[in-house]
Each structure stands twice: as C-alpha cells, then as structure tokens.
Amino acid sequence: MKKGRKVDTKARVRKRDRKSTEDCEDVAAAKKAMAESKVRIPYEKVRKELGL
C-alpha cells in the first residue's frame, strides 16, 4: 500500500453513506419547501446579502 493513501474502512463507508443520505434528504426538503412557496429570491440578491 502507498503511504498516505486512505483505506475505506467499514466506519468510513458508513459515514460516507450517512452523509450522502443526509444530503439527499436536505435536497428533498428544499424542493418541497420551494414547491409550497411562490416567493422566489434572485440568486444575485442572496449573494449580495451574504457578502459573497
């Protein structure tokens, strides 16, 4: 094995899978919230307010 290369252990795989599941749930919740509201905020306004 090469030095510095990480090996996928069971714990690491579970953590990655859990994070992926959480990401999917977040996306689903955001889509649901957007479908319930007709209010849309332009991307440029959000960037400006957040200072990005």
mmCIF entry with sequence, helices, sheets and N, C-alpha, C, O atoms, coordinates in Angstrom:
data_MODEL
# 
_entry.id   MODEL 
# 
_entity.id                         1 
_entity.type                       polymer 
_entity.pdbx_number_of_molecules   1 
# 
_entity_poly.entity_id                      1 
_entity_poly.type                           'polypeptide(L)' 
_entity_poly.nstd_linkage                   no 
_entity_poly.nstd_monomer                   no 
_entity_poly.pdbx_seq_one_letter_code       MKKGRKVDTKARVRKRDRKSTEDCEDVAAAKKAMAESKVRIPYEKVRKELGL 
_entity_poly.pdbx_seq_one_letter_code_can   MKKGRKVDTKARVRKRDRKSTEDCEDVAAAKKAMAESKVRIPYEKVRKELGL 
_entity_poly.pdbx_strand_id                 A 
# 
loop_
_entity_poly_seq.entity_id 
_entity_poly_seq.num 
_entity_poly_seq.mon_id 
_entity_poly_seq.hetero 
1 1  MET n 
1 2  LYS n 
1 3  LYS n 
1 4  GLY n 
1 5  ARG n 
1 6  LYS n 
1 7  VAL n 
1 8  ASP n 
1 9  THR n 
1 10 LYS n 
1 11 ALA n 
1 12 ARG n 
1 13 VAL n 
1 14 ARG n 
1 15 LYS n 
1 16 ARG n 
1 17 ASP n 
1 18 ARG n 
1 19 LYS n 
1 20 SER n 
1 21 THR n 
1 22 GLU n 
1 23 ASP n 
1 24 CYS n 
1 25 GLU n 
1 26 ASP n 
1 27 VAL n 
1 28 ALA n 
1 29 ALA n 
1 30 ALA n 
1 31 LYS n 
1 32 LYS n 
1 33 ALA n 
1 34 MET n 
1 35 ALA n 
1 36 GLU n 
1 37 SER n 
1 38 LYS n 
1 39 VAL n 
1 40 ARG n 
1 41 ILE n 
1 42 PRO n 
1 43 TYR n 
1 44 GLU n 
1 45 LYS n 
1 46 VAL n 
1 47 ARG n 
1 48 LYS n 
1 49 GLU n 
1 50 LEU n 
1 51 GLY n 
1 52 LEU n 
# 
_struct_asym.id          A 
_struct_asym.entity_id   1 
# 
loop_
_struct_conf.conf_type_id 
_struct_conf.id 
_struct_conf.pdbx_PDB_helix_id 
_struct_conf.beg_label_comp_id 
_struct_conf.beg_label_asym_id 
_struct_conf.beg_label_seq_id 
_struct_conf.pdbx_beg_PDB_ins_code 
_struct_conf.end_label_comp_id 
_struct_conf.end_label_asym_id 
_struct_conf.end_label_seq_id 
_struct_conf.pdbx_end_PDB_ins_code 
_struct_conf.beg_auth_comp_id 
_struct_conf.beg_auth_asym_id 
_struct_conf.beg_auth_seq_id 
_struct_conf.end_auth_comp_id 
_struct_conf.end_auth_asym_id 
_struct_conf.end_auth_seq_id 
_struct_conf.pdbx_PDB_helix_class 
_struct_conf.details 
_struct_conf.pdbx_PDB_helix_length 
HELX_P HELX_P1 AA1 LYS A 10 ? GLU A 36 ? LYS A 10 GLU A 36 1 ? 27 
HELX_P HELX_P2 AA2 TYR A 43 ? LEU A 50 ? TYR A 43 LEU A 50 1 ? 8  
# 
_struct_conf_type.id          HELX_P 
_struct_conf_type.criteria    ? 
_struct_conf_type.reference   ? 
# 
loop_
_atom_site.group_PDB 
_atom_site.id 
_atom_site.type_symbol 
_atom_site.label_atom_id 
_atom_site.label_alt_id 
_atom_site.label_comp_id 
_atom_site.label_asym_id 
_atom_site.label_entity_id 
_atom_site.label_seq_id 
_atom_site.pdbx_PDB_ins_code 
_atom_site.Cartn_x 
_atom_site.Cartn_y 
_atom_site.Cartn_z 
_atom_site.occupancy 
_atom_site.B_iso_or_equiv 
_atom_site.pdbx_formal_charge 
_atom_site.auth_seq_id 
_atom_site.auth_comp_id 
_atom_site.auth_asym_id 
_atom_site.auth_atom_id 
_atom_site.pdbx_PDB_model_num 
ATOM 1   N N  . MET A 1 1  ? 0.835   -1.175 0.000  1.00 0.00 ? 1  MET A N  1 
ATOM 2   C CA . MET A 1 1  ? 0.000   0.000  0.000  1.00 0.00 ? 1  MET A CA 1 
ATOM 3   C C  . MET A 1 1  ? 0.880   1.237  0.000  1.00 0.00 ? 1  MET A C  1 
ATOM 4   O O  . MET A 1 1  ? 1.926   1.271  0.648  1.00 0.00 ? 1  MET A O  1 
ATOM 5   N N  . LYS A 1 2  ? 0.439   2.270  -0.745 1.00 0.00 ? 2  LYS A N  1 
ATOM 6   C CA . LYS A 1 2  ? 1.198   3.507  -0.803 1.00 0.00 ? 2  LYS A CA 1 
ATOM 7   C C  . LYS A 1 2  ? 1.005   4.299  0.474  1.00 0.00 ? 2  LYS A C  1 
ATOM 8   O O  . LYS A 1 2  ? -0.051  4.252  1.104  1.00 0.00 ? 2  LYS A O  1 
ATOM 9   N N  . LYS A 1 3  ? 2.031   5.015  0.835  1.00 0.00 ? 3  LYS A N  1 
ATOM 10  C CA . LYS A 1 3  ? 1.979   5.836  2.027  1.00 0.00 ? 3  LYS A CA 1 
ATOM 11  C C  . LYS A 1 3  ? 1.031   7.013  1.809  1.00 0.00 ? 3  LYS A C  1 
ATOM 12  O O  . LYS A 1 3  ? 1.041   7.635  0.747  1.00 0.00 ? 3  LYS A O  1 
ATOM 13  N N  . GLY A 1 4  ? 0.205   7.317  2.823  1.00 0.00 ? 4  GLY A N  1 
ATOM 14  C CA . GLY A 1 4  ? -0.684  8.459  2.730  1.00 0.00 ? 4  GLY A CA 1 
ATOM 15  C C  . GLY A 1 4  ? -2.030  8.142  2.090  1.00 0.00 ? 4  GLY A C  1 
ATOM 16  O O  . GLY A 1 4  ? -2.933  8.979  2.117  1.00 0.00 ? 4  GLY A O  1 
ATOM 17  N N  . ARG A 1 5  ? -2.179  6.982  1.529  1.00 0.00 ? 5  ARG A N  1 
ATOM 18  C CA . ARG A 1 5  ? -3.446  6.623  0.889  1.00 0.00 ? 5  ARG A CA 1 
ATOM 19  C C  . ARG A 1 5  ? -4.396  6.072  1.941  1.00 0.00 ? 5  ARG A C  1 
ATOM 20  O O  . ARG A 1 5  ? -4.029  5.199  2.727  1.00 0.00 ? 5  ARG A O  1 
ATOM 21  N N  . LYS A 1 6  ? -5.620  6.590  1.948  1.00 0.00 ? 6  LYS A N  1 
ATOM 22  C CA . LYS A 1 6  ? -6.600  6.155  2.937  1.00 0.00 ? 6  LYS A CA 1 
ATOM 23  C C  . LYS A 1 6  ? -7.322  4.910  2.452  1.00 0.00 ? 6  LYS A C  1 
ATOM 24  O O  . LYS A 1 6  ? -7.682  4.797  1.280  1.00 0.00 ? 6  LYS A O  1 
ATOM 25  N N  . VAL A 1 7  ? -7.523  3.996  3.358  1.00 0.00 ? 7  VAL A N  1 
ATOM 26  C CA . VAL A 1 7  ? -8.227  2.762  3.047  1.00 0.00 ? 7  VAL A CA 1 
ATOM 27  C C  . VAL A 1 7  ? -9.666  2.912  3.518  1.00 0.00 ? 7  VAL A C  1 
ATOM 28  O O  . VAL A 1 7  ? -9.908  3.383  4.629  1.00 0.00 ? 7  VAL A O  1 
ATOM 29  N N  . ASP A 1 8  ? -10.631 2.514  2.677  1.00 0.00 ? 8  ASP A N  1 
ATOM 30  C CA . ASP A 1 8  ? -12.037 2.582  3.072  1.00 0.00 ? 8  ASP A CA 1 
ATOM 31  C C  . ASP A 1 8  ? -12.324 1.500  4.098  1.00 0.00 ? 8  ASP A C  1 
ATOM 32  O O  . ASP A 1 8  ? -12.385 0.313  3.779  1.00 0.00 ? 8  ASP A O  1 
ATOM 33  N N  . THR A 1 9  ? -12.496 1.932  5.317  1.00 0.00 ? 9  THR A N  1 
ATOM 34  C CA . THR A 1 9  ? -12.872 1.004  6.376  1.00 0.00 ? 9  THR A CA 1 
ATOM 35  C C  . THR A 1 9  ? -14.396 0.983  6.457  1.00 0.00 ? 9  THR A C  1 
ATOM 36  O O  . THR A 1 9  ? -15.059 1.823  5.849  1.00 0.00 ? 9  THR A O  1 
ATOM 37  N N  . LYS A 1 10 ? -14.947 0.044  7.191  1.00 0.00 ? 10 LYS A N  1 
ATOM 38  C CA . LYS A 1 10 ? -16.402 -0.023 7.328  1.00 0.00 ? 10 LYS A CA 1 
ATOM 39  C C  . LYS A 1 10 ? -16.949 1.265  7.918  1.00 0.00 ? 10 LYS A C  1 
ATOM 40  O O  . LYS A 1 10 ? -17.985 1.765  7.479  1.00 0.00 ? 10 LYS A O  1 
ATOM 41  N N  . ALA A 1 11 ? -16.253 1.804  8.916  1.00 0.00 ? 11 ALA A N  1 
ATOM 42  C CA . ALA A 1 11 ? -16.708 3.038  9.553  1.00 0.00 ? 11 ALA A CA 1 
ATOM 43  C C  . ALA A 1 11 ? -16.705 4.201  8.560  1.00 0.00 ? 11 ALA A C  1 
ATOM 44  O O  . ALA A 1 11 ? -17.633 5.009  8.538  1.00 0.00 ? 11 ALA A O  1 
ATOM 45  N N  . ARG A 1 12 ? -15.671 4.278  7.750  1.00 0.00 ? 12 ARG A N  1 
ATOM 46  C CA . ARG A 1 12 ? -15.576 5.351  6.768  1.00 0.00 ? 12 ARG A CA 1 
ATOM 47  C C  . ARG A 1 12 ? -16.673 5.221  5.711  1.00 0.00 ? 12 ARG A C  1 
ATOM 48  O O  . ARG A 1 12 ? -17.254 6.220  5.287  1.00 0.00 ? 12 ARG A O  1 
ATOM 49  N N  . VAL A 1 13 ? -16.951 4.006  5.294  1.00 0.00 ? 13 VAL A N  1 
ATOM 50  C CA . VAL A 1 13 ? -18.007 3.774  4.304  1.00 0.00 ? 13 VAL A CA 1 
ATOM 51  C C  . VAL A 1 13 ? -19.359 4.138  4.892  1.00 0.00 ? 13 VAL A C  1 
ATOM 52  O O  . VAL A 1 13 ? -20.175 4.767  4.219  1.00 0.00 ? 13 VAL A O  1 
ATOM 53  N N  . ARG A 1 14 ? -19.611 3.751  6.144  1.00 0.00 ? 14 ARG A N  1 
ATOM 54  C CA . ARG A 1 14 ? -20.884 4.095  6.800  1.00 0.00 ? 14 ARG A CA 1 
ATOM 55  C C  . ARG A 1 14 ? -21.040 5.607  6.920  1.00 0.00 ? 14 ARG A C  1 
ATOM 56  O O  . ARG A 1 14 ? -22.125 6.141  6.687  1.00 0.00 ? 14 ARG A O  1 
ATOM 57  N N  . LYS A 1 15 ? -19.963 6.297  7.280  1.00 0.00 ? 15 LYS A N  1 
ATOM 58  C CA . LYS A 1 15 ? -20.013 7.754  7.416  1.00 0.00 ? 15 LYS A CA 1 
ATOM 59  C C  . LYS A 1 15 ? -20.322 8.396  6.071  1.00 0.00 ? 15 LYS A C  1 
ATOM 60  O O  . LYS A 1 15 ? -21.142 9.312  5.996  1.00 0.00 ? 15 LYS A O  1 
ATOM 61  N N  . ARG A 1 16 ? -19.676 7.927  5.012  1.00 0.00 ? 16 ARG A N  1 
ATOM 62  C CA . ARG A 1 16 ? -19.909 8.464  3.673  1.00 0.00 ? 16 ARG A CA 1 
ATOM 63  C C  . ARG A 1 16 ? -21.344 8.212  3.233  1.00 0.00 ? 16 ARG A C  1 
ATOM 64  O O  . ARG A 1 16 ? -21.983 9.093  2.658  1.00 0.00 ? 16 ARG A O  1 
ATOM 65  N N  . ASP A 1 17 ? -21.854 7.009  3.502  1.00 0.00 ? 17 ASP A N  1 
ATOM 66  C CA . ASP A 1 17 ? -23.228 6.677  3.134  1.00 0.00 ? 17 ASP A CA 1 
ATOM 67  C C  . ASP A 1 17 ? -24.232 7.515  3.917  1.00 0.00 ? 17 ASP A C  1 
ATOM 68  O O  . ASP A 1 17 ? -25.236 7.968  3.368  1.00 0.00 ? 17 ASP A O  1 
ATOM 69  N N  . ARG A 1 18 ? -23.953 7.719  5.206  1.00 0.00 ? 18 ARG A N  1 
ATOM 70  C CA . ARG A 1 18 ? -24.849 8.524  6.041  1.00 0.00 ? 18 ARG A CA 1 
ATOM 71  C C  . ARG A 1 18 ? -24.883 9.965  5.537  1.00 0.00 ? 18 ARG A C  1 
ATOM 72  O O  . ARG A 1 18 ? -25.946 10.582 5.470  1.00 0.00 ? 18 ARG A O  1 
ATOM 73  N N  . LYS A 1 19 ? -23.729 10.489 5.188  1.00 0.00 ? 19 LYS A N  1 
ATOM 74  C CA . LYS A 1 19 ? -23.655 11.864 4.685  1.00 0.00 ? 19 LYS A CA 1 
ATOM 75  C C  . LYS A 1 19 ? -24.402 11.985 3.367  1.00 0.00 ? 19 LYS A C  1 
ATOM 76  O O  . LYS A 1 19 ? -25.099 12.974 3.138  1.00 0.00 ? 19 LYS A O  1 
ATOM 77  N N  . SER A 1 20 ? -24.266 11.002 2.511  1.00 0.00 ? 20 SER A N  1 
ATOM 78  C CA . SER A 1 20 ? -24.969 11.008 1.237  1.00 0.00 ? 20 SER A CA 1 
ATOM 79  C C  . SER A 1 20 ? -26.480 10.971 1.455  1.00 0.00 ? 20 SER A C  1 
ATOM 80  O O  . SER A 1 20 ? -27.231 11.666 0.770  1.00 0.00 ? 20 SER A O  1 
ATOM 81  N N  . THR A 1 21 ? -26.918 10.159 2.410  1.00 0.00 ? 21 THR A N  1 
ATOM 82  C CA . THR A 1 21 ? -28.344 10.068 2.724  1.00 0.00 ? 21 THR A CA 1 
ATOM 83  C C  . THR A 1 21 ? -28.847 11.406 3.258  1.00 0.00 ? 21 THR A C  1 
ATOM 84  O O  . THR A 1 21 ? -29.920 11.868 2.868  1.00 0.00 ? 21 THR A O  1 
ATOM 85  N N  . GLU A 1 22 ? -28.075 12.029 4.149  1.00 0.00 ? 22 GLU A N  1 
ATOM 86  C CA . GLU A 1 22 ? -28.457 13.327 4.699  1.00 0.00 ? 22 GLU A CA 1 
ATOM 87  C C  . GLU A 1 22 ? -28.541 14.378 3.595  1.00 0.00 ? 22 GLU A C  1 
ATOM 88  O O  . GLU A 1 22 ? -29.446 15.211 3.601  1.00 0.00 ? 22 GLU A O  1 
ATOM 89  N N  . ASP A 1 23 ? -27.602 14.344 2.646  1.00 0.00 ? 23 ASP A N  1 
ATOM 90  C CA . ASP A 1 23 ? -27.620 15.293 1.535  1.00 0.00 ? 23 ASP A CA 1 
ATOM 91  C C  . ASP A 1 23 ? -28.889 15.113 0.699  1.00 0.00 ? 23 ASP A C  1 
ATOM 92  O O  . ASP A 1 23 ? -29.523 16.094 0.310  1.00 0.00 ? 23 ASP A O  1 
ATOM 93  N N  . CYS A 1 24 ? -29.254 13.875 0.430  1.00 0.00 ? 24 CYS A N  1 
ATOM 94  C CA . CYS A 1 24 ? -30.462 13.595 -0.350 1.00 0.00 ? 24 CYS A CA 1 
ATOM 95  C C  . CYS A 1 24 ? -31.708 14.084 0.381  1.00 0.00 ? 24 CYS A C  1 
ATOM 96  O O  . CYS A 1 24 ? -32.622 14.626 -0.239 1.00 0.00 ? 24 CYS A O  1 
ATOM 97  N N  . GLU A 1 25 ? -31.744 13.893 1.698  1.00 0.00 ? 25 GLU A N  1 
ATOM 98  C CA . GLU A 1 25 ? -32.879 14.360 2.492  1.00 0.00 ? 25 GLU A CA 1 
ATOM 99  C C  . GLU A 1 25 ? -32.954 15.881 2.478  1.00 0.00 ? 25 GLU A C  1 
ATOM 100 O O  . GLU A 1 25 ? -34.048 16.441 2.405  1.00 0.00 ? 25 GLU A O  1 
ATOM 101 N N  . ASP A 1 26 ? -31.808 16.559 2.545  1.00 0.00 ? 26 ASP A N  1 
ATOM 102 C CA . ASP A 1 26 ? -31.783 18.021 2.503  1.00 0.00 ? 26 ASP A CA 1 
ATOM 103 C C  . ASP A 1 26 ? -32.307 18.538 1.169  1.00 0.00 ? 26 ASP A C  1 
ATOM 104 O O  . ASP A 1 26 ? -33.071 19.502 1.129  1.00 0.00 ? 26 ASP A O  1 
ATOM 105 N N  . VAL A 1 27 ? -31.900 17.901 0.088  1.00 0.00 ? 27 VAL A N  1 
ATOM 106 C CA . VAL A 1 27 ? -32.360 18.309 -1.243 1.00 0.00 ? 27 VAL A CA 1 
ATOM 107 C C  . VAL A 1 27 ? -33.865 18.108 -1.364 1.00 0.00 ? 27 VAL A C  1 
ATOM 108 O O  . VAL A 1 27 ? -34.563 18.972 -1.895 1.00 0.00 ? 27 VAL A O  1 
ATOM 109 N N  . ALA A 1 28 ? -34.369 16.988 -0.881 1.00 0.00 ? 28 ALA A N  1 
ATOM 110 C CA . ALA A 1 28 ? -35.807 16.716 -0.934 1.00 0.00 ? 28 ALA A CA 1 
ATOM 111 C C  . ALA A 1 28 ? -36.589 17.751 -0.125 1.00 0.00 ? 28 ALA A C  1 
ATOM 112 O O  . ALA A 1 28 ? -37.638 18.220 -0.566 1.00 0.00 ? 28 ALA A O  1 
ATOM 113 N N  . ALA A 1 29 ? -36.080 18.105 1.055  1.00 0.00 ? 29 ALA A N  1 
ATOM 114 C CA . ALA A 1 29 ? -36.749 19.102 1.892  1.00 0.00 ? 29 ALA A CA 1 
ATOM 115 C C  . ALA A 1 29 ? -36.753 20.472 1.215  1.00 0.00 ? 29 ALA A C  1 
ATOM 116 O O  . ALA A 1 29 ? -37.750 21.191 1.281  1.00 0.00 ? 29 ALA A O  1 
ATOM 117 N N  . ALA A 1 30 ? -35.667 20.831 0.577  1.00 0.00 ? 30 ALA A N  1 
ATOM 118 C CA . ALA A 1 30 ? -35.587 22.118 -0.121 1.00 0.00 ? 30 ALA A CA 1 
ATOM 119 C C  . ALA A 1 30 ? -36.563 22.158 -1.290 1.00 0.00 ? 30 ALA A C  1 
ATOM 120 O O  . ALA A 1 30 ? -37.234 23.168 -1.504 1.00 0.00 ? 30 ALA A O  1 
ATOM 121 N N  . LYS A 1 31 ? -36.645 21.075 -2.043 1.00 0.00 ? 31 LYS A N  1 
ATOM 122 C CA . LYS A 1 31 ? -37.578 21.028 -3.170 1.00 0.00 ? 31 LYS A CA 1 
ATOM 123 C C  . LYS A 1 31 ? -39.020 21.128 -2.687 1.00 0.00 ? 31 LYS A C  1 
ATOM 124 O O  . LYS A 1 31 ? -39.843 21.792 -3.318 1.00 0.00 ? 31 LYS A O  1 
ATOM 125 N N  . LYS A 1 32 ? -39.330 20.473 -1.573 1.00 0.00 ? 32 LYS A N  1 
ATOM 126 C CA . LYS A 1 32 ? -40.678 20.520 -1.015 1.00 0.00 ? 32 LYS A CA 1 
ATOM 127 C C  . LYS A 1 32 ? -41.011 21.949 -0.578 1.00 0.00 ? 32 LYS A C  1 
ATOM 128 O O  . LYS A 1 32 ? -42.104 22.446 -0.852 1.00 0.00 ? 32 LYS A O  1 
ATOM 129 N N  . ALA A 1 33 ? -40.071 22.603 0.098  1.00 0.00 ? 33 ALA A N  1 
ATOM 130 C CA . ALA A 1 33 ? -40.295 23.971 0.560  1.00 0.00 ? 33 ALA A CA 1 
ATOM 131 C C  . ALA A 1 33 ? -40.491 24.921 -0.609 1.00 0.00 ? 33 ALA A C  1 
ATOM 132 O O  . ALA A 1 33 ? -41.332 25.819 -0.549 1.00 0.00 ? 33 ALA A O  1 
ATOM 133 N N  . MET A 1 34 ? -39.722 24.729 -1.670 1.00 0.00 ? 34 MET A N  1 
ATOM 134 C CA . MET A 1 34 ? -39.862 25.593 -2.840 1.00 0.00 ? 34 MET A CA 1 
ATOM 135 C C  . MET A 1 34 ? -41.198 25.378 -3.534 1.00 0.00 ? 34 MET A C  1 
ATOM 136 O O  . MET A 1 34 ? -41.777 26.325 -4.067 1.00 0.00 ? 34 MET A O  1 
ATOM 137 N N  . ALA A 1 35 ? -41.694 24.145 -3.534 1.00 0.00 ? 35 ALA A N  1 
ATOM 138 C CA . ALA A 1 35 ? -42.966 23.851 -4.171 1.00 0.00 ? 35 ALA A CA 1 
ATOM 139 C C  . ALA A 1 35 ? -44.131 24.473 -3.394 1.00 0.00 ? 35 ALA A C  1 
ATOM 140 O O  . ALA A 1 35 ? -45.160 24.808 -3.980 1.00 0.00 ? 35 ALA A O  1 
ATOM 141 N N  . GLU A 1 36 ? -43.970 24.625 -2.080 1.00 0.00 ? 36 GLU A N  1 
ATOM 142 C CA . GLU A 1 36 ? -45.029 25.172 -1.245 1.00 0.00 ? 36 GLU A CA 1 
ATOM 143 C C  . GLU A 1 36 ? -45.110 26.700 -1.314 1.00 0.00 ? 36 GLU A C  1 
ATOM 144 O O  . GLU A 1 36 ? -46.159 27.267 -1.010 1.00 0.00 ? 36 GLU A O  1 
ATOM 145 N N  . SER A 1 37 ? -44.046 27.365 -1.701 1.00 0.00 ? 37 SER A N  1 
ATOM 146 C CA . SER A 1 37 ? -43.999 28.821 -1.712 1.00 0.00 ? 37 SER A CA 1 
ATOM 147 C C  . SER A 1 37 ? -43.840 29.343 -3.133 1.00 0.00 ? 37 SER A C  1 
ATOM 148 O O  . SER A 1 37 ? -43.109 28.775 -3.944 1.00 0.00 ? 37 SER A O  1 
ATOM 149 N N  . LYS A 1 38 ? -44.534 30.426 -3.411 1.00 0.00 ? 38 LYS A N  1 
ATOM 150 C CA . LYS A 1 38 ? -44.417 31.068 -4.731 1.00 0.00 ? 38 LYS A CA 1 
ATOM 151 C C  . LYS A 1 38 ? -43.354 32.163 -4.720 1.00 0.00 ? 38 LYS A C  1 
ATOM 152 O O  . LYS A 1 38 ? -43.012 32.705 -5.771 1.00 0.00 ? 38 LYS A O  1 
ATOM 153 N N  . VAL A 1 39 ? -42.827 32.494 -3.536 1.00 0.00 ? 39 VAL A N  1 
ATOM 154 C CA . VAL A 1 39 ? -41.832 33.548 -3.402 1.00 0.00 ? 39 VAL A CA 1 
ATOM 155 C C  . VAL A 1 39 ? -40.477 33.039 -3.887 1.00 0.00 ? 39 VAL A C  1 
ATOM 156 O O  . VAL A 1 39 ? -40.013 31.980 -3.466 1.00 0.00 ? 39 VAL A O  1 
ATOM 157 N N  . ARG A 1 40 ? -39.863 33.792 -4.760 1.00 0.00 ? 40 ARG A N  1 
ATOM 158 C CA . ARG A 1 40 ? -38.541 33.433 -5.267 1.00 0.00 ? 40 ARG A CA 1 
ATOM 159 C C  . ARG A 1 40 ? -37.584 34.583 -5.017 1.00 0.00 ? 40 ARG A C  1 
ATOM 160 O O  . ARG A 1 40 ? -37.923 35.740 -5.264 1.00 0.00 ? 40 ARG A O  1 
ATOM 161 N N  . ILE A 1 41 ? -36.398 34.277 -4.533 1.00 0.00 ? 41 ILE A N  1 
ATOM 162 C CA . ILE A 1 41 ? -35.380 35.288 -4.273 1.00 0.00 ? 41 ILE A CA 1 
ATOM 163 C C  . ILE A 1 41 ? -34.288 35.112 -5.320 1.00 0.00 ? 41 ILE A C  1 
ATOM 164 O O  . ILE A 1 41 ? -33.724 34.026 -5.453 1.00 0.00 ? 41 ILE A O  1 
ATOM 165 N N  . PRO A 1 42 ? -33.986 36.177 -6.066 1.00 0.00 ? 42 PRO A N  1 
ATOM 166 C CA . PRO A 1 42 ? -32.939 36.074 -7.095 1.00 0.00 ? 42 PRO A CA 1 
ATOM 167 C C  . PRO A 1 42 ? -31.579 35.717 -6.488 1.00 0.00 ? 42 PRO A C  1 
ATOM 168 O O  . PRO A 1 42 ? -31.221 36.189 -5.408 1.00 0.00 ? 42 PRO A O  1 
ATOM 169 N N  . TYR A 1 43 ? -30.848 34.895 -7.189 1.00 0.00 ? 43 TYR A N  1 
ATOM 170 C CA . TYR A 1 43 ? -29.532 34.443 -6.745 1.00 0.00 ? 43 TYR A CA 1 
ATOM 171 C C  . TYR A 1 43 ? -28.604 35.629 -6.462 1.00 0.00 ? 43 TYR A C  1 
ATOM 172 O O  . TYR A 1 43 ? -27.872 35.622 -5.473 1.00 0.00 ? 43 TYR A O  1 
ATOM 173 N N  . GLU A 1 44 ? -28.635 36.638 -7.322 1.00 0.00 ? 44 GLU A N  1 
ATOM 174 C CA . GLU A 1 44 ? -27.771 37.801 -7.157 1.00 0.00 ? 44 GLU A CA 1 
ATOM 175 C C  . GLU A 1 44 ? -28.055 38.514 -5.835 1.00 0.00 ? 44 GLU A C  1 
ATOM 176 O O  . GLU A 1 44 ? -27.129 38.984 -5.176 1.00 0.00 ? 44 GLU A O  1 
ATOM 177 N N  . LYS A 1 45 ? -29.331 38.598 -5.443 1.00 0.00 ? 45 LYS A N  1 
ATOM 178 C CA . LYS A 1 45 ? -29.702 39.249 -4.183 1.00 0.00 ? 45 LYS A CA 1 
ATOM 179 C C  . LYS A 1 45 ? -29.158 38.458 -2.987 1.00 0.00 ? 45 LYS A C  1 
ATOM 180 O O  . LYS A 1 45 ? -28.644 39.039 -2.031 1.00 0.00 ? 45 LYS A O  1 
ATOM 181 N N  . VAL A 1 46 ? -29.276 37.154 -3.051 1.00 0.00 ? 46 VAL A N  1 
ATOM 182 C CA . VAL A 1 46 ? -28.764 36.301 -1.969 1.00 0.00 ? 46 VAL A CA 1 
ATOM 183 C C  . VAL A 1 46 ? -27.263 36.468 -1.836 1.00 0.00 ? 46 VAL A C  1 
ATOM 184 O O  . VAL A 1 46 ? -26.751 36.625 -0.727 1.00 0.00 ? 46 VAL A O  1 
ATOM 185 N N  . ARG A 1 47 ? -26.559 36.436 -2.943 1.00 0.00 ? 47 ARG A N  1 
ATOM 186 C CA . ARG A 1 47 ? -25.100 36.617 -2.907 1.00 0.00 ? 47 ARG A CA 1 
ATOM 187 C C  . ARG A 1 47 ? -24.721 37.943 -2.277 1.00 0.00 ? 47 ARG A C  1 
ATOM 188 O O  . ARG A 1 47 ? -23.805 38.016 -1.457 1.00 0.00 ? 47 ARG A O  1 
ATOM 189 N N  . LYS A 1 48 ? -25.445 39.007 -2.672 1.00 0.00 ? 48 LYS A N  1 
ATOM 190 C CA . LYS A 1 48 ? -25.143 40.342 -2.152 1.00 0.00 ? 48 LYS A CA 1 
ATOM 191 C C  . LYS A 1 48 ? -25.396 40.400 -0.650 1.00 0.00 ? 48 LYS A C  1 
ATOM 192 O O  . LYS A 1 48 ? -24.577 40.942 0.092  1.00 0.00 ? 48 LYS A O  1 
ATOM 193 N N  . GLU A 1 49 ? -26.526 39.844 -0.190 1.00 0.00 ? 49 GLU A N  1 
ATOM 194 C CA . GLU A 1 49 ? -26.858 39.873 1.232  1.00 0.00 ? 49 GLU A CA 1 
ATOM 195 C C  . GLU A 1 49 ? -25.881 39.056 2.072  1.00 0.00 ? 49 GLU A C  1 
ATOM 196 O O  . GLU A 1 49 ? -25.600 39.400 3.220  1.00 0.00 ? 49 GLU A O  1 
ATOM 197 N N  . LEU A 1 50 ? -25.370 37.985 1.500  1.00 0.00 ? 50 LEU A N  1 
ATOM 198 C CA . LEU A 1 50 ? -24.430 37.132 2.227  1.00 0.00 ? 50 LEU A CA 1 
ATOM 199 C C  . LEU A 1 50 ? -22.984 37.624 2.096  1.00 0.00 ? 50 LEU A C  1 
ATOM 200 O O  . LEU A 1 50 ? -22.079 37.102 2.746  1.00 0.00 ? 50 LEU A O  1 
ATOM 201 N N  . GLY A 1 51 ? -22.783 38.640 1.240  1.00 0.00 ? 51 GLY A N  1 
ATOM 202 C CA . GLY A 1 51 ? -21.448 39.178 1.052  1.00 0.00 ? 51 GLY A CA 1 
ATOM 203 C C  . GLY A 1 51 ? -20.538 38.271 0.248  1.00 0.00 ? 51 GLY A C  1 
ATOM 204 O O  . GLY A 1 51 ? -19.323 38.272 0.446  1.00 0.00 ? 51 GLY A O  1 
ATOM 205 N N  . LEU A 1 52 ? -21.113 37.501 -0.654 1.00 0.00 ? 52 LEU A N  1 
ATOM 206 C CA . LEU A 1 52 ? -20.313 36.589 -1.485 1.00 0.00 ? 52 LEU A CA 1 
ATOM 207 C C  . LEU A 1 52 ? -19.919 37.222 -2.791 1.00 0.00 ? 52 LEU A C  1 
ATOM 208 O O  . LEU A 1 52 ? -19.245 36.591 -3.605 1.00 0.00 ? 52 LEU A O  1 
# 
